[in-house]
Amino acid sequence: MRYLTTGEAARWLGVTERRLREWRQNREGPAYVKYGPRTYRYAMADLEAFRDKHAEQ
C-alpha cells in the first residue's frame, strides 16, 4: 500500500496543505495514519475513497 505525505496528498486532492490539516483537525477529511507528533501519512486507497465519496455530492 502506498502512503503519501500531507503535501503529496494535498496536491493529489487539489487542495492546500492548510485545508488538509483543517480537515484532519475537524475530523472531516480522508483517513490518515499518525507516525509521530507531527507526522501524518495518507493511504492512496483512502484518498481515492474520500475523493469518490465527495465527487457524488
HELIX and SHEET records of a PDB file:
HELIX    1   1 THR A    6  LEU A   13  1                                   8    
HELIX    2   2 GLU A   17  GLN A   25  1                                   9    
HELIX    3   3 MET A   44  ALA A   55  1                                  12    
SHEET    1   A 3 TYR A   3  LEU A   4  0                                        
SHEET    2   A 3 THR A  39  ALA A  43 -1                                        
SHEET    3   A 3 VAL A  33  GLY A  36 -1                                        
END                                                                             
